[in-house]
Amino acid sequence: MAGRTLIPASGFQTGPVIPPRSRHSPYPVIERSDPHDAAPRPDMRRLSALAAVCLLLMATGVATSASAQDPGGLDGRVMDSSGLPLQAVSLLVFEIDAERPVRTVSTDQAGYFRVEPLEVGRYRLEFLRLGYYPVEREVEIEAGARLRVDVELRARAITLEGIRVEGERDRTRVRFLEEAGVTTREITADQLRLLPGLAESDPVRAIEFLPGVVAPTDFSASFNVRGGSADQNLILLDGFPLFNPFHLGGVFSVFNADLVERVELSSGGFPAEFGGRVSSVLQVESNPGPGEFRVDGGVSLLAARAAVSGGLSDGMQNRLGLRDGRYRVAARRSYVDQLLRPVATVPYAITDLQGIFRGWGEGGSRWTVTAYSGRDVLDLGRIDADDFPLRVDLDWGNQLLGAGWFRPLESGANLEGRVGVTRFSTGLRFPDFDDSRFESRIRQLTLSGGGALPVGGSWTFKSGGSAEHFRWANLAETGGTIFADDVGGGWNTAAFAQATWRRPGAWIVEPGLRVEGWRGEDGARVLEPSPRFSVKRFFAGGEAALKASVGRYVQFLHSVRDEELPLGIDLWVTAGEDISHVVSDQAQLGIEAFPGQGWLVAFDGYYRKFDGVVTTNLASNPNDPADDLLSGRGRSFGADLFVERTMGRVDGSLSVSWLKADRTFPDFISGREDRPEITFSPIFDRRLDADLVLRFPLPRDWEGGMRWHVGSGIPYTRPLAAYAPFGPRQTKNGSLRWLGLEGASTDDDAAVAILLGPRNAERYPVYQRLDVSARKDYHRGWGRISPYVDILNVYNRSNVLFYFYDFRADPPQRTGLSMFPFLPTLGVEVRF
């Protein structure tokens, strides 16, 4: 799975700027900024129809470009003062004396940029990046020639007010200008700090406010995107997958916010380089630190954490052949069990260990090593049996180790590769019953590589491949009887090729093809071609664009966890002879616009079809291993609106989503051998969802954050009545009679059966919750200390988690269990 890198740009003018160069010297090689200078400034028929429209648009754009005059262009690299490539530097290209840039691009992982085509003439260039002094240049473009411009940026010691929000705005702007059809939203580390959270910042919880994302309950950080199941989301840490990245049965994620640089959610329109899942890609990118000794830490009501940054010595860098090497190591642990150990036994604890190393070699090559290990332990065996009669030992956790390599080549080409291993395991044991245990584990080995090659002034070709090996095992044993002892695995191989054609300010066209293969250990063989196509048409002077994308996506991995349970741990299986794989055909059509400075408005409509989704068969035949899972299908369609403001004293976003989703499976409780199909709304079918997020200043230099979430009720199955169950009894003459079972009546404490209504035909009441946060940074000579407070559910709204029905009462009674009540939490962060 190849990852995407988000790229910032900037349209503001601040800090020192290099004076314009002489008209007679337009070809300098290196320009250094001076801190002392003054600053002047669906289904296939639907997919085929939409693809035909996209191809027509592409043909029109190519025909139009063929008549253009022979232009010129420019390219180059941006480095810092130590010679390391700078990624995400914004380059704004202005015509002389113009206020609005004609082109905006950004540097890639190698610090490389390319601007083609450009009409012949003189231009003013501005290079901007957060934390660095800007550089301004004047150049002259000649017909048919590409001008080389290499630039060095110097680090800025002081970040000026307003630069943060400008940088966030321009990353969005560059993505708008450079990507064809993918819908991507980003949350930065600064935004994370001000989002109200459960005791501390949580990168996965944070994406819940983005359009298209549904979190069915407060008690789980698991999420669904645009009608897809939770296991259809690919969650990556620095490009490597994690299977179940949650603590406390799903209440909060394993990611330490101190190490997070940014979080990026791609919810649709994926190009051919994306694979592995069919619903979304969540990428969490780690920050390797400044390359010098620094300690970040914090204490919340959940855990204590610390992160240590550093850099390799010159001698070590020389021995490794690196120009620079920096690292960051972090640890987090819950502390309540240790704090209360003298007076009470707390049987639960979590631990997280995470690290990242990044090194740069000669020529801009980059090495990255990332690692994670985390564990939850719930050991009720430590409690006296008289205090807690059922003693259990439950643990689960992830381990990950991966390495990545990136090598820039001439003219903007590059090569990259990754190799890694990730594991997830869980175990449930009963200390008083040695013959009972439940275990599950899965391991994934990953090897991937690819490259990109710019061709001419308009085309970029990208291709690559991957090989992933899965191995899983699930065991359930009690009383000497093995109820499940399943193992499996196989190889998932893939290759992709995609091309991107750009006519700046007018068109982006991106055709691609991905071929997925599966070879299971049970002999299953699958080969699935996955064509992708995206097109974007700019208008309104490049301030708005229409985009469309169609594609097929494939997944060979399933979680068999019941999503209707608020807490749970995923149990993973792979496709095989008895387990289907998922094929999803998708289409989306959208519009994006920048109606004013600091504003973004985006609207997407989408359709998705899922074939091969699975669910657990609760009425399975224990003598038939192929009957454990049922294969079905699903679909979803809807629309997402996203409005964001990134400038001013008050900034934030508004997300509004409408969704219609359903699933169709054989009805395992019908009692019929042929199992008729039943179609129902899944638990994540929240028809209307709205999120308002604001960030604003408070008195005495405090910063405030707010999130108000309103959503329509999610579906549930309503019990209709209770009755005394009857069963067959054999008479003396060998016939059967239906008699009431022993103890079967509707009296108190007697056995009853429940008559259920149509599956998920009812809806819980409207969900709504207001969360607020406040924090302040106190700067001292030794560092910084930042106290904060988060308040969840400010007005104590009773949002229903479950209904309970008591049919023994007269009349029958319904009661409810609510989600989070009014919940204030506080904590403190430090840096030195």
C-alpha positions in Angstrom: 0.0 0.0 0.0 1.7 3.2 -1.1 1.0 6.2 1.1 0.2 9.8 0.1 2.1 12.8 1.5 0.2 16.0 2.0 1.9 19.2 0.8 1.6 22.7 2.2 1.7 25.9 0.3 1.2 29.5 1.3 -0.2 32.6 -0.2 0.8 35.1 2.5 3.9 37.3 2.7 5.8 37.6 5.9 9.4 37.8 7.1 12.5 38.8 5.1 12.4 38.6 1.3 15.3 38.7 -1.1 15.3 41.8 -3.2 14.5 41.2 -6.9 17.5 40.2 -9.0 18.8 42.0 -12.0 16.9 41.5 -15.2 20.3 40.5 -16.8 20.9 37.7 -14.3 17.9 35.4 -14.3 19.8 32.1 -13.8 21.2 31.9 -10.3 21.8 28.5 -8.7 21.5 29.0 -4.9 19.6 31.7 -3.1 19.9 32.1 0.7 17.5 34.0 2.8 18.9 36.6 5.3 17.2 37.0 8.6 18.3 40.6 8.8 16.5 41.7 5.6 13.2 43.7 5.9 9.9 42.1 5.0 7.8 43.9 2.4 5.0 41.2 2.0 -21.8 1.5 -7.8 -22.8 -0.8 -9.8 -20.9 -1.4 -13.1 -23.5 0.2 -15.4 -23.5 3.3 -13.3 -19.7 3.2 -13.1 -19.4 2.7 -16.8 -21.6 5.7 -17.6 -19.6 7.9 -15.2 -16.4 6.7 -16.7 -17.6 7.5 -20.2 -18.3 11.1 -19.0 -14.8 11.3 -17.5 -13.2 10.0 -20.7 -15.1 12.6 -22.7 -13.8 15.3 -20.4 -10.3 14.0 -20.7 -10.5 13.9 -24.5 -11.7 17.5 -24.5 -8.9 18.6 -22.3 -6.2 16.9 -24.3 -7.5 18.3 -27.5 -7.5 21.8 -26.1 -3.9 21.4 -24.8 -2.7 20.3 -28.2 -3.2 23.7 -29.6 -1.1 25.5 -27.0 2.2 27.2 -27.8 5.5 25.6 -26.8 6.0 26.9 -23.3 8.9 26.6 -20.8 9.1 25.6 -17.2 11.3 25.4 -14.1 12.3 22.8 -11.5 14.7 22.5 -8.6 15.2 21.5 -5.0 14.8 23.2 -1.7 17.2 22.4 1.1 17.7 23.6 4.6 21.0 25.1 5.8 22.4 21.7 6.6 21.8 20.4 3.1 18.7 18.2 3.9 15.8 18.2 1.5 12.7 20.1 2.7 9.4 18.5 2.0 6.1 20.5 1.8 7.7 23.9 0.9 5.2 26.0 -0.9 6.2 27.6 -4.2 4.0 30.5 -5.4 4.6 31.7 -9.0 3.5 35.2 -9.7 3.5 37.2 -12.8 5.6 40.4 -12.2 3.5 43.0 -10.2 0.6 40.5 -9.9 -1.1 39.9 -6.5 -2.5 36.5 -7.3 -0.2 33.5 -8.1 -0.7 31.8 -11.4 0.7 28.5 -10.1 1.1 27.0 -6.6 3.1 23.8 -6.1 4.8 22.0 -3.3 8.1 20.1 -2.8 8.0 16.3 -2.5 9.9 14.0 -0.1 13.1 14.9 -1.9 12.6 18.6 -1.7 12.0 18.6 -5.5 9.5 20.8 -7.3 8.5 21.2 -10.9 6.4 23.9 -12.6 5.4 23.1 -16.2 4.1 24.5 -18.5 4.8 28.3 -18.0 4.3 30.8 -20.7 7.4 32.7 -21.8 8.2 35.7 -19.6 9.3 37.0 -16.2 8.0 35.6 -13.0 8.4 36.2 -9.3 8.8 33.1 -7.1 8.0 32.8 -3.4 9.2 29.8 -1.3 7.4 29.4 2.0 7.4 26.9 4.8 6.4 27.1 8.4 9.4 27.6 10.7 11.6 29.0 7.9 12.4 32.4 6.5 10.7 32.9 3.1 12.7 33.4 -0.1 11.7 35.5 -3.1 13.2 35.2 -6.6 12.7 36.6 -10.0 13.3 34.4 -13.0 12.8 34.5 -16.8 11.2 31.6 -18.6 12.3 30.9 -22.2 10.4 28.9 -24.9 11.0 25.2 -24.7 13.5 25.4 -21.8 13.3 24.3 -18.2 15.1 26.6 -15.8 16.8 25.0 -12.8 16.3 26.9 -9.5 17.8 25.5 -6.3 17.0 27.3 -3.0 18.1 27.1 0.6 15.9 28.1 3.5 17.1 29.1 6.9 15.2 28.1 10.0 13.2 30.7 11.8 13.6 30.9 15.6 10.3 32.7 16.2 6.9 31.7 14.6 4.9 34.8 13.9 1.2 35.0 14.8 -1.1 33.8 12.0 1.5 31.6 10.3 0.0 28.4 11.6 -3.5 28.8 10.2 -2.0 30.1 6.9 0.1 26.9 6.6 -2.9 24.7 7.2 -5.0 26.6 4.6 -2.3 26.2 2.0 -1.7 22.5 2.5 -5.3 22.2 1.6 -4.9 24.5 -1.3 -2.0 22.6 -2.8 -3.8 19.3 -2.5 -6.7 20.9 -4.3 -4.4 21.9 -7.2 -2.4 18.7 -7.4 -4.8 15.8 -6.7 -7.5 14.6 -9.1 -10.3 12.7 -7.4 -9.3 11.6 -3.9 -11.2 13.1 -1.0 -8.7 13.8 1.8 -8.9 15.8 5.0 -6.1 16.5 7.4 -5.8 17.2 11.1 -2.5 18.7 12.3 -0.9 18.4 15.7 -1.9 21.9 16.7 -5.6 21.1 15.8 -5.4 17.9 17.9 -4.4 19.8 21.0 -7.5 22.0 21.0 -10.1 19.3 20.1 -11.9 18.2 23.3 -11.0 14.6 24.1 -11.5 11.8 26.6 -8.7 12.8 29.1 -6.1 13.4 26.4 -5.8 14.1 22.6 -6.7 11.1 20.5 -5.8 11.1 16.7 -8.5 8.5 15.9 -11.2 10.1 18.0 -10.4 13.4 16.3 -11.5 12.2 12.8 -15.0 11.7 14.1 -15.8 15.3 13.2 -14.9 14.9 9.5 -17.6 14.4 6.9 -18.6 10.8 6.1 -17.3 9.4 9.4 -19.8 7.7 11.8 -18.9 6.7 15.3 -21.9 4.7 16.5 -21.2 4.9 20.3 -19.2 6.9 22.8 -17.6 3.8 24.1 -15.7 2.9 21.0 -13.2 4.8 18.9 -14.0 2.4 16.1 -15.4 4.3 13.1 -17.2 3.7 9.8 -16.7 5.8 6.6 -19.3 6.3 4.0 -21.3 3.1 4.7 -18.3 0.8 5.0 -17.7 -1.6 7.9 -15.1 -0.8 10.5 -12.7 -3.6 9.2 -12.7 -1.9 5.8 -10.7 1.0 7.1 -6.9 0.8 6.6 -5.2 2.3 9.6 -1.5 3.1 9.0 1.3 4.3 11.3 4.0 5.7 9.1 2.8 3.6 6.2 2.4 0.3 8.1 -0.9 -1.3 9.1 -2.2 -1.8 12.7 -5.1 -4.3 13.1 -6.8 -3.2 16.3 -5.2 0.1 17.4 -7.4 0.7 20.5 -7.2 0.4 24.2 -9.9 -0.5 26.8 -11.8 -2.6 24.3 -12.0 0.3 21.8 -12.5 3.4 24.1 -9.4 5.2 22.9 -6.6 4.6 20.4 -3.0 3.6 20.9 -1.5 6.6 19.3 0.6 8.9 21.5 -0.4 12.5 20.5 3.1 13.7 21.4 4.6 11.8 18.4 1.9 12.7 15.9 2.8 15.3 13.2 -0.5 15.0 11.3 -3.5 12.7 10.7 -4.9 12.2 7.2 -8.2 10.5 6.3 -8.9 9.6 2.7 -12.5 8.7 2.4 -13.0 8.2 -1.4 -11.8 8.5 -4.9 -8.5 6.6 -4.3 -6.1 6.2 -7.2 -4.5 2.9 -8.2 -1.7 3.2 -5.7 -4.2 2.6 -2.8 -5.1 -1.0 -1.9 -5.7 -3.3 1.0 -9.1 -2.0 2.1 -12.2 -0.8 0.4 -13.6 2.0 2.6 -11.0 4.5 3.8 -7.3 5.1 4.6 -6.3 6.7 7.9 -2.6 7.6 7.9 -1.0 8.7 11.2 2.4 10.3 10.5 5.0 10.5 13.3 7.2 13.4 14.0 10.9 12.4 14.4 11.6 15.6 16.4 14.0 18.5 15.9 17.2 16.4 16.0 18.3 17.7 19.4 17.6 16.6 22.9 14.1 17.5 24.0 11.5 15.9 26.4 7.8 16.1 25.9 5.5 14.6 28.5 2.1 14.7 30.0 -0.2 13.4 32.7 -3.9 12.8 32.2 -6.6 11.0 34.1 -5.9 7.9 31.9 -2.1 7.7 31.7 1.3 9.3 32.1 3.5 9.7 29.0 6.9 10.9 27.9 8.7 11.4 24.6 12.4 11.9 24.2 13.9 13.4 21.0 17.5 13.4 19.9 20.0 13.2 17.1 22.9 11.0 16.1 26.4 12.2 16.7 28.5 13.3 13.8 30.7 10.2 14.2 27.7 7.9 14.1 26.3 9.7 11.0 29.6 9.3 9.2 29.7 5.6 10.0 26.2 5.1 8.7 26.8 7.3 5.6 24.1 9.8 6.7 24.1 13.6 6.5 21.6 13.8 9.4 19.8 11.4 11.7 17.2 12.1 14.3 14.9 10.0 16.5 12.1 10.1 18.9 11.1 7.5 21.5 7.9 7.6 23.6 6.3 5.6 26.3 2.8 5.7 27.9 1.4 3.8 30.8 -1.8 3.9 32.9 -0.9 4.6 36.5 -4.0 4.1 38.6 -3.0 0.5 39.4 0.3 1.6 40.7 -1.0 4.7 42.5 -3.7 2.7 44.4 -1.5 -0.4 45.0 -1.1 0.2 48.8 -4.8 0.4 49.4 -6.6 -1.5 46.5 -6.0 -3.9 43.6 -6.7 -2.4 40.2 -6.6 -5.3 37.7 -6.2 -3.3 34.5 -3.2 -1.6 32.9 -2.1 -0.3 29.5 1.3 0.2 28.1 2.5 1.8 24.8 6.1 2.0 23.5 6.7 3.8 20.2 9.7 5.1 18.3 10.7 6.6 15.0 14.1 7.2 13.4 14.7 9.2 10.2 18.0 9.6 8.5 19.0 11.5 5.3 21.8 10.3 3.1 23.8 12.0 0.3 21.6 13.0 -2.7 18.5 13.4 -0.6 17.8 9.7 0.1 15.9 9.1 3.2 15.6 6.1 5.6 12.8 5.7 8.1 12.4 3.1 10.9 9.2 3.0 12.9 8.3 0.7 15.8 5.3 0.2 18.1 4.4 -2.2 20.9 1.3 -1.9 23.1 -0.6 -4.1 25.5 -3.8 -4.1 27.5 -3.9 -6.5 30.5 -7.1 -7.1 32.5 -6.1 -9.6 35.3 -9.1 -10.3 37.5 -7.1 -13.3 38.9 -5.3 -10.8 41.1 -8.5 -10.2 43.0 -9.6 -12.4 45.9 -12.2 -14.9 44.8 -14.4 -13.9 47.7 -14.5 -10.3 46.3 -15.0 -11.2 42.6 -16.2 -14.8 41.9 -15.4 -15.0 38.2 -11.7 -14.5 37.7 -10.5 -13.9 34.2 -7.2 -12.9 32.6 -7.7 -11.0 29.3 -4.9 -9.3 27.3 -4.5 -7.9 23.8 -2.1 -5.8 21.9 -0.2 -4.8 18.8 3.5 -5.0 17.7 4.9 -3.3 14.6 8.3 -2.9 13.1 8.9 -1.4 9.7 11.5 0.3 7.6 11.1 2.6 4.6 13.5 3.9 2.0 13.1 6.8 -0.5 15.5 7.8 -3.2 15.1 10.9 -5.4 16.4 10.7 -8.9 17.0 13.4 -11.6 14.2 15.5 -13.0 11.8 14.7 -10.2 11.8 10.9 -10.5 12.0 8.8 -7.4 12.0 5.3 -6.0 10.7 4.0 -2.7 10.3 0.8 -0.8 9.0 -0.6 2.5 9.4 -3.8 4.5 7.7 -4.5 7.8 5.8 -6.9 10.1 2.8 -6.2 12.2 1.1 -8.5 14.7 -2.1 -8.5 16.8 -3.0 -11.0 19.5 -5.6 -11.5 22.2 -6.1 -14.1 24.8 -8.8 -14.9 27.4 -8.1 -17.4 30.2 -9.8 -18.4 33.5 -7.4 -19.1 36.3 -10.0 -21.3 38.1 -10.7 -23.3 34.9 -7.5 -24.5 33.2 -9.4 -26.2 30.5 -11.0 -23.0 29.2 -9.2 -20.6 26.9 -9.9 -18.3 23.9 -7.1 -17.0 21.7 -6.8 -15.1 18.5 -3.8 -13.8 16.6 -2.8 -12.5 13.2 0.5 -11.5 11.6 1.1 -9.6 8.4 4.5 -9.3 6.6 4.7 -6.5 4.0 7.1 -5.8 1.2 6.3 -3.0 -1.3 8.1 -0.8 -3.7 7.4 1.7 -6.5 8.5 4.8 -8.3 7.4 7.9 -10.1 8.6 9.4 -13.4 7.7 12.8 -14.7 7.5 12.8 -18.5 7.3 16.0 -20.6 5.6 19.0 -19.1 2.3 17.4 -18.3 2.5 13.7 -17.5 3.7 11.8 -14.4 3.7 8.0 -14.4 3.8 6.0 -11.2 3.9 2.2 -10.7 4.7 -0.3 -8.0 3.8 -3.5 -6.4 3.5 -5.3 -3.1 3.5 -8.7 -1.5 1.8 -9.3 1.8 1.7 -12.5 3.8 -1.1 -13.1 6.3 -1.2 -15.8 9.0 -4.0 -16.1 11.6 -5.3 -18.5 14.2 -8.5 -18.5 16.3 -9.1 -21.0 19.2 -12.0 -21.5 21.5 -11.8 -24.4 24.1 -13.7 -25.2 27.3 -14.5 -28.2 29.3 -12.2 -30.3 27.2 -14.2 -29.5 24.0 -12.7 -27.5 21.2 -15.4 -25.4 19.7 -13.1 -23.6 17.2 -9.6 -24.2 16.1 -9.2 -22.4 12.9 -6.0 -21.3 11.1 -5.4 -19.8 7.8 -3.5 -17.3 5.7 -2.1 -16.6 2.3 -0.4 -14.2 0.0 -1.9 -11.0 -1.2 0.1 -9.7 -4.2 -0.6 -6.5 -6.1 0.7 -4.4 -8.9 -0.4 -1.0 -10.1 0.2 1.6 -12.7 -1.2 5.1 -12.9 -0.7 8.2 -15.0 -1.5 11.8 -14.1 -1.9 14.4 -16.8 -2.1 18.1 -15.7 -3.0 21.2 -17.5 -2.5 23.8 -14.7 -5.6 25.8 -13.8 -7.7 23.7 -16.2 -7.6 19.9 -15.9 -6.2 17.0 -14.0 -6.8 13.5 -15.4 -5.7 10.3 -13.6 -6.3 6.9 -15.1 -4.9 3.8 -13.4 -5.1 0.1 -13.0 -4.4 -2.1 -9.9 -4.4 -5.9 -10.1 -4.9 -7.8 -6.8 -4.1 -11.4 -6.4 -4.8 -13.8 -3.5 -3.3 -17.3 -3.0 -4.8 -18.9 0.2 -3.3 -21.7 2.2 -6.5 -23.7 1.6 -6.0 -23.5 -2.2 -8.1 -20.5 -3.0 -7.0 -18.5 -6.0 -8.3 -15.1 -6.9 -7.2 -12.5 -9.4 -9.1 -9.2 -9.4 -8.4 -6.3 -11.8 -9.3 -2.9 -10.2 -9.5 -0.1 -12.7 -9.6 3.5 -11.4 -10.2 6.8 -13.1 -10.4 10.4 -11.9 -10.8 13.8 -13.5 -10.9 17.3 -12.2 -12.0 20.4 -14.1 -11.1 23.8 -12.7 -13.1 27.0 -13.2 -13.7 30.4 -11.7 -10.1 31.3 -12.3 -8.8 28.2 -10.6 -10.7 28.9 -7.4 -13.1 26.1 -7.8 -13.2 22.6 -9.4 -15.5 19.8 -10.3 -14.2 16.3 -9.8 -15.3 12.8 -10.5 -13.9 9.4 -9.9 -14.9 5.8 -10.4 -13.1 2.6 -9.3 -13.1 -0.9 -8.1 -11.5 -1.9 -4.7 -10.7 -5.3 -3.3 -10.2 -6.7 0.2 -9.1 -10.2 1.3 -9.3 -9.6 5.1 -12.3 -9.7 7.5 -13.0 -9.0 11.1 -15.8 -11.2 12.5 -16.5 -8.9 15.5 -20.2 -8.0 15.9 -20.2 -4.2 15.3 -23.5 -3.9 17.2 -21.6 -4.5 20.5 -20.2 -1.2 21.9 -17.0 -2.8 23.1 -15.1 -5.5 21.4 -11.9 -6.9 20.0 -11.5 -7.8 16.3 -11.0 -11.4 15.4 -9.5 -11.6 11.9 -9.8 -14.1 9.1 -8.7 -14.1 5.5 -10.5 -15.0 2.3 -10.5 -18.7 1.3 -12.6 -21.5 -0.2 -15.3 -20.9 2.4 -14.8 -17.2 3.1 -15.5 -14.7 0.3 -13.4 -11.6 -0.5 -14.9 -8.1 -0.8 -15.3 -6.4 -4.1 -16.5 -2.8 -4.0 -17.4 -0.6 -7.0 -17.5 3.0 -6.1 -18.2 6.4 -7.8 -18.2 9.9 -6.5 -18.9 13.3 -7.9 -17.9 16.5 -6.1 -17.1 20.2 -6.1 -14.5 22.2 -4.2 -14.2 25.9 -4.0 -12.3 28.7 -2.2 -14.9 31.4 -2.0 -12.7 33.8 0.0 -9.4 34.1 1.8 -9.2 31.4 4.4 -12.4 29.6 3.3 -12.9 26.2 1.8 -16.3 24.6 0.7 -16.4 21.0 -0.5 -19.3 18.8 -1.4 -19.2 15.1 -2.5 -21.9 12.8 -3.6 -21.1 9.0 -3.7 -22.4 5.5 -4.4 -20.8 2.3 -3.1 -21.6 -1.3 -3.7 -20.1 -4.1 -1.5 -20.0 -7.8 -2.6 -18.6 -10.5 -0.3 -19.1 -8.9 3.2 -19.4 -11.5 5.9 -21.2 -11.9 9.2 -21.1 -14.6 11.9 -23.7 -17.3 11.5 -25.2 -17.7 15.0 -27.2 -20.8 13.8 -24.2 -22.5 12.2 -24.0 -26.3 11.9 -21.1 -27.3 14.3 -20.3 -30.2 11.9 -19.9 -28.0 8.9 -16.8 -25.6 9.1 -18.0 -23.8 6.0 -21.1 -22.7 7.8 -19.5 -20.5 10.4 -19.7 -17.3 8.3 -22.4 -16.0 6.0 -21.5 -14.1 2.9 -23.7 -11.1 1.8 -23.7 -7.8 0.1 -24.2 -4.2 0.9 -24.5 -0.7 -0.6 -24.4 2.9 0.5 -25.0 6.2 -1.0 -24.9 9.7 0.4 -23.5 13.2 0.4 -20.9 15.1 2.4 -20.6 18.8 3.0 -17.4 20.3 4.5 -17.0 24.1 5.2 -13.7 25.2 6.8 -12.3 28.5 7.9 -8.6 28.7 8.7 -8.1 32.4 9.3 -9.2 34.9 11.9 -9.5 34.9 15.6 -12.1 32.2 15.4 -11.6 29.3 13.0 -13.0 25.8 12.6 -15.2 23.7 10.4 -18.7 22.5 9.8 -19.4 19.0 8.5 -22.8 17.7 7.4 -23.3 14.2 6.1 -26.3 12.3 4.8 -26.0 8.5 4.4 -28.2 5.5 3.4 -26.6 2.1 4.0 -27.9 -1.4 4.0 -26.7 -5.0 4.3 -28.2 -8.2 2.9 -27.5 -11.6 4.4 -29.2 -15.0 4.5 -31.6 -15.0 7.5 -30.0 -17.6 9.9 -32.9 -17.4 12.4 -35.6 -18.1 9.8 -35.6 -21.8 10.6 -35.7 -22.6 6.9 -33.0 -24.7 5.2 -32.9 -22.4 2.2 -32.3 -19.3 4.4 -34.2 -16.5 2.7 -32.3 -13.2 2.4 -33.0 -10.3 4.8 -32.0 -6.7 4.1 -31.5 -4.3 7.0 -29.8 -1.1 8.0 -26.5 -1.7 9.8 -25.8 0.0 13.1 -23.6 2.7 11.4 -26.5 3.8 9.2 -26.8 7.3 10.7 -28.9 9.1 8.2 -27.9 12.7 9.1 -24.8 13.8 11.0 -23.6 17.3 11.7 -20.4 18.5 13.5 -19.4 22.0 14.3 -15.8 22.5 15.5 -14.4 25.9 16.6 -11.1 27.1 17.9 -11.0 30.5 19.6 -9.0 32.7 22.1 -10.1 33.0 25.7 -9.2 35.6 28.3 -5.7 35.6 29.9 -4.1 34.0 26.9 -6.0 30.7 27.2 -7.1 28.9 24.0 -10.5 27.3 23.7 -12.0 24.5 21.6 -15.5 23.3 21.0 -17.2 20.5 19.2 -21.0 20.2 18.9 -22.2 16.9 17.4 -25.8 16.2 16.3 -26.8 13.0 14.6 -30.0 11.1 13.8 -30.6 7.9 15.7 -28.9 4.7 14.7 -31.0 1.5 14.1 -31.9 -1.2 16.6 -34.2 -4.3 16.7 -37.2 -3.8 18.9 -38.5 -6.8 21.0 -42.3 -7.0 20.5 -43.4 -9.5 23.1 -42.5 -12.3 25.5 -44.1 -15.8 25.5 -43.6 -19.1 27.2 -41.5 -21.4 25.0 -42.7 -24.8 24.0 -40.6 -27.8 22.8 -41.2 -31.3 21.4 -41.6 -34.2 23.8 -41.7 -37.9 22.9 -44.7 -39.9 24.1 -44.8 -43.6 25.0 -46.1 -44.6 21.6 -43.2 -42.8 19.9 -45.1 -39.7 18.6 -44.2 -36.1 19.4 -46.2 -33.6 21.4 -45.5 -29.9 21.9 -45.5 -29.1 25.6 -44.4 -26.2 27.7 -40.8 -26.5 28.7 -39.9 -27.0 32.3 -40.2 -23.6 34.1 -41.5 -21.9 31.0 -44.0 -19.2 31.8 -44.2 -15.5 31.9 -44.1 -15.5 35.7 -41.2 -13.8 37.6 -37.9 -15.7 37.4 -39.2 -18.1 34.8 -37.8 -18.8 31.3 -39.3 -16.8 28.5 -38.7 -16.4 24.8 -38.7 -13.0 23.0 -40.5 -12.2 19.8 -38.3 -9.8 17.8 -39.6 -7.2 15.4 -38.0 -6.6 11.9 -34.2 -6.4 12.2 -32.9 -2.8 12.9 -36.3 -1.3 11.8 -36.4 1.1 14.8 -34.2 4.1 15.6 -32.8 5.4 18.9 -33.5 9.1 19.6 -31.4 11.9 18.1 -27.8 12.0 19.4 -26.3 15.3 20.5 -23.3 16.3 22.6 -21.4 19.5 23.3 -17.7 19.2 24.3 -15.4 22.0 25.2 -11.7 22.4 26.0 -9.3 25.0 27.3 -5.6 25.1 27.6 -2.8 27.6 28.2 1.0 27.5 27.5 3.2 28.9 30.3 6.7 29.5 29.0 9.6 29.3 31.5 13.3 29.4 31.2 13.6 25.6 31.3 10.7 24.9 28.8 7.0 25.0 28.7 4.1 23.7 30.8 0.5 23.5 29.5 -2.4 22.7 31.8 -5.7 21.8 30.0 -9.2 20.8 30.8 -11.8 18.9 28.7 -15.5 18.7 29.4 -17.5 16.1 27.5 -21.3 16.3 27.3 -21.5 19.8 28.8 -25.3 19.8 29.2 -25.4 16.1 30.3 -27.5 14.8 27.4 -28.7 11.3 27.9 -27.8 9.6 24.6 -29.1 6.1 24.5 -26.7 3.2 24.2 -29.1 0.3 24.7 -32.8 -0.2 25.6 -33.8 -3.0 28.0 -37.3 -4.4 28.0 -39.0 -6.0 31.0 -42.0 -8.0 29.7 -42.7 -9.5 33.2 -43.9 -6.1 34.3 -47.6 -5.1 33.8 -47.5 -3.2 31.6 -44.1 -4.1 30.1 -41.4 -1.5 30.9 -38.6 -0.1 28.8 -35.4 1.3 30.4 -32.3 2.7 28.8 -28.5 2.7 29.3 -26.9 6.0 28.4 -23.5 6.8 26.9 -21.0 9.3 28.4 -22.6 11.6 31.0 -21.2 15.1 31.9 -17.5 14.2 32.2 -14.8 16.8 33.1 -11.2 15.7 32.8 -7.9 17.6 33.2 -4.3 17.1 32.6 -0.9 18.8 32.1 1.7 18.7 29.4 5.4 19.7 29.7 8.3 20.3 27.4 11.9 21.0 28.2 
